[in-house]
Amino acid sequence: MNTLLTLLSWAFPLVAAAAPPPGAPLAPGKAVATAGVPVPAPVPSSNGLRKSVVSIRVSGQDWDWRAPWSKQGPWMRSYTGVVVAGPRILVTATGLGNATLVEVQKLGEEKRYPARIRLADYEGPLALVDVDDPAFFTDLVPLPLAADVPVDGEVQVLRWLGSNQFEAARANVRQVRVEDHGMSRTGVLTLDMTASISEAGRSEPVVRQGQVVGLTTSKSDDVLLAIASPMLRQFLAAAGQQPYRGFARAGVAWQKLVNPALRAHLGLGEKEGGILINKVLPHGSCAGGVEPGDVLLSVDGTRIDASGQFDHPRYGRLSFALLFSLGHLPGDRVKADILRAGTRQTVELTLRRMPGEADKVPAYVLDHAPEYVERGGLVFQALSIPYLGTFGDWRRRGPLPLLIAQDVQGSFPSADAPRLVVLTAVLPDALNLGYQDERDLIVSRVNGQPVASLEAVKAAFDGPPPASGFHIVEFAPGQSMARMVVDAAELPAASARIQELYGVN
Amino acid sequence: MLTLLLVHGLLAGAVPEDSVVRVQVYRSRPDWSVPWRQFPVDSATGSGFLVEGGYVMTNAHVVANARQVLLKRHHVADPFVARVVFQGDDCDVAVLKVEDPAFYKGMVPLRFGALPKARTKVTTYGFPLGGEEVSSTGGIVSRVEWRSYAHSGGDAHLVVQTDAAINPGNSGGPVWQDGKVVGMAFQGFLGMDNVGFFIPSPVVDHFVRDIRDGTYNGFPDAGLRTGDMISPALKRERRLPAGRSGVVVEAIQPGGTVDGILQPGDVLMAVDKDAIRDDGNVTLGDAQVPYFHTFDLKQVGEPVSMTVLRDGKEQKLTAPSRRLARGDRQRNRYNVKPRYLVHGGLVFVPLDMEYLRTLGAEWRATAPREVLWHQFMREWEKPADADREVVVLARVLKHPVNSQMTMGTGSVVATVNGHAVTGLADLAATLDENTGKYDVFQFEGSNAQEALDHAAAHAVQALIMKTYGIPKDRNL
C-alpha cells in the first residue's frame, strides 16, 4: 500500500548557476605513452615507412566563450603526420584549431622544428603543415597516396611512440563507407577498420603496399576510422589552387522513400529509387535547384536509391553525400534529376562548401576570437555552438529558447538575419542595477531597430543618442524578460569603469 | 455519551483528533502512454478532517482517480464509504461526503483560522505512513511564500513552510493553531528534512467559496508577465513618480484577466488595495508575497481593480477575473480519460503535459524542439494561435500497412492531405472524410512526409484494434 504525499522534486534548471568550464574539443593530448603500453608485434618492412611519418606537437589556447575577451588555459596535443610531395605534412585538422605553436619531430629525434599550418579545412577535416627549415625534410621520403582503398584485408597504422620507437600496427578493413569526422558535417569516403592499438585516431597514416590509404580520425572500442586516400588526394589537389575550394556538401535534410504508399502518392515507380527532400539549406549545394518536397533521383548522372545510397563501382553502396564531396569541387556545376509535383525535371546545381561559420548559428568558430559587443556591462554575442558548449551537455542543459532557436533557425542563414544576437551576460554596475542576473536572452531590437548581427547592436548603441535618453533592448517573446532600459547619458562613463573592473578590452 | 463527546469537543478545541479521519483510496489511473488502458487498481492512504457543511476535506491528490474512498475514524472499527463531491486539482483541495449518518456521530466540524504568522507554533494531525492512530507533530511556521503545487504541476499559490514533520500519509490532515485549522498538509521536498508545506487557509477558503454555487470553477489566471522595477533607469524611463513603486507589464496572455485591460509598458502599481513594491511583492500580514496572490484570491467572474501608470498618468482599471481553459495543457490531469485517435495503427494524441511525461523523466531534453516550442513558447510568440490544439503522433502500432513508414514518433502533425490540423477532432474528421487514395501526413520540425493507403488502413483497422487490445478507435 502506498501512502500519499506529493513530493516536489527540484525544477529542471534552465540556467546553470555557474558555467562549467568549457571543454576543449579534444582532451589535451598526452605525450605519447611509452613504458607500459603493449606494443603489437611489428609488421615487417616498416623500416622504410619511418622516414615518411612525423610527430606533430600542437599547443593552443581556446577562447572563453563566457568571457569572450579572454582565453582559457593553454592545451597541448600530439598528432601524427605523413610526409607528402612538396614536401609538406598532411594531417587531420580536428585538433589544430586555435593553435598557438606547431612543432614537428622526425625519426624519433628529440629536436623539434617549428612548423606552420598552411591550410586547415575543418570540413575535411584535413590540414597541410609547412616546415620552413629545409633541413627538416632531409632524410624524409614522401609517401604516395593510393588512388583507391581496399575494401578488406590488412593495413598498417603508423606512428612514433615516444622517442625512437616506431610502431606499425595491424588493422583490418571492415568496410568503406561515408562518414563525417570530428566537427565536420561533410560526408567523406571513410575507411572503417578494426584494430587493437590504444589511443589511436590522432591522424596516424594508414598504409598498404607502401601507399597511404587513409588518415585516422577516431577510435572507439576496436573500431578505427580514417579519411580515405581519394579524399586526401582531392584535398592536396585543391590546396594547390587559389583560391582553395574545399569540399562540397549537399545541405539538405531528407528521408528515405521506402513506404510504397508514399512512393505511389508521389508518383514514383517501385524500383526507381529516390529520396524525399525535407529541407534545403540556403547555403548548401542544393539551394537554388532543389526544393523541399522534391524527390532527388540522381546527381551527376548517378542514381540514388530509396535509402539515399548509390552504387559505387568499387566500394558498393555508399551515401549520396559522397556525390557532392568527392569528384567535384565547390563552384562546379552538376546536374540533378528530380521529381517535383509529379513532374520529372533536370536542374543544375552549383556546389558549395559549408564551413562552420556559414551557419546562422556557427557550428564551430576557430582561429579567431569570438565576436562580442559590450555596452554598459551588457554583453552581446552571436549564438553559436561553442557558446552553447559552455553549458556542458548543452542539448540537455542549455536554455530552452536558445535550443529552440538553434534547432529551428541555426542552419538557415539569410542576408537580412545573418546571426542570432544573444545578451549573454550583464556585468554588474550601478548603470545596469536590477539586471545583473539576466543572461541568455535572444535580442530582437535595440532602440527600435531590429538586430540580427553584432554590427547592428553596435550601430544602435553608438548612433545618435536616443531622444528618450534611454537605450532600449528588446528581447524575443516568450523569454523571462521582455525589455531592458539603460540610461544613455550615464553609459559612456560607466563603460570605462566596467571595462576596467571586468578586464574587458 | 453524546453529551460527553460534545463537551469534549467544546471544551477542548485544541484537541481535534476525533474530527480527523484516515482516507483510504482505491484508485485506477489511466496509462497516458497507452491511452485506452487503465493501470491495475492500487491503493493509497491520506488524511482528512470534518469541516462545516458535513464535508470531509482532504487533498485532491489523495482522492484523484479514486474508484472507492473509505474513511476510517479514530477508534471506530468499521470504515465508512465516502464520495468525492468537489475536487480542485489546481489547489489540491477536495471535499467528500458520507451517506451513512453514523459517520458524523460525535464528530465536531473544525473551523478555519487566519493565515498564521512566521515563527508561531503549529501542530499537524494525520496518519503519516498509514497507521491506525492519529499522529500529531509540532513545529513552527518557517515562512509564507509562493510556490508551485506539485499535484497540478501547472499552478502556484500561497504555501506555508513548516518544520513540523510532514510525511507521506499526512496529506490532507489539518494544521492546527489556537484551536483552529490554519492549513492542510500537502507536500514536501524530496531529499530535504524539516521542510514541509501546507495549504494555508486563504487558499482553502477560495475553494470553499468557489463551491458554494454548486460548481467548482477553479482559480483565475491574471495572464500577465511583469518585470520588477529595481532598475533606476527603468523607473525614470517609465516616469514612475518618486516614492511610488510597481512592476512593469511585459507580456499579456490572450484570454486572461488583464487581456484588453493592461498593455505592455504599463506600470502596475497596485491590485485592489495592495500596493506593489518594486520587487513585485505585496504585504500580507507580516509576510511579503508576490502580487499574483491578490489576483489569485479572486473567484472567476469577480472584478479585480488595478492601479496603473500609463504614459505617465495614473489610472484605475477594473476587469472581471477570467480563467484560461487552455491552461489544462500545462497541468497534470485527473479523473479524465485520455484522448486519442487510432488510424491505420498510428496513434495520435493531443500535446499536453501528460503526453510529455510519457516521454520519461528527461522529456525536456528528449522531446523534439518544436513540441517544446508549442508547449511553452507559442502562446507568447503567436498569441492569435494560443488556443490551437497540437496533435502528436504518439506511437505506431506495427502492421504491414504502416511498417514501411519512416517518420519518428513524437512528431507534430502539421497537415493531413494539405489541410492544416487544428486539433484531434479536426484530424479525425479530416481522415474520416478523405475520399482520396492516400492519407498524406506532413510533420513539423523534420518537415518529413508519410502516407497511408486510406482504403487499406480502413480495412485493417478492426484487426489492428483486436491485435493490440484497443476497445475503441478514438476518444476525441
Interface residues (C-beta under 8 A of the other chain):
Chain A: M1 N2 T3 L4 L5 T6 L7 L8 S9 W10 A11 F12 A253 Q255 K256 V258 N259 P260 A261 L262 A264 H265 L276 N278 K279 P292 G293 R395 R396 R397 L400 P401 L403 I404 D407 V408 L431 N432 L433 G434 Y435 S468 G469 F470 I472 A476 P477 G478 M481 A482 R483 M484 V485 V486 D487 E490
Chain B: V25 D42 S43 A44 T45 G46 N59 H61 V62 D92 P128 L129 G130 S148 A150 H151 I166 N167 P168 G169 N170 S171 A185 F186 Q187 G188 F189 L190 R225 G227 D228 M229 I230 S231 P232 A233 L234 R236 E237 V248 E250 A251 P264 E362 R364 A365 R369 E370 L372 W373 F376 M377 W380 E381 Q404 M405 T406 M407 K437 Y438 V440 G445 S446 N447 A448 Q449 E450 A451 L452 D453 A456
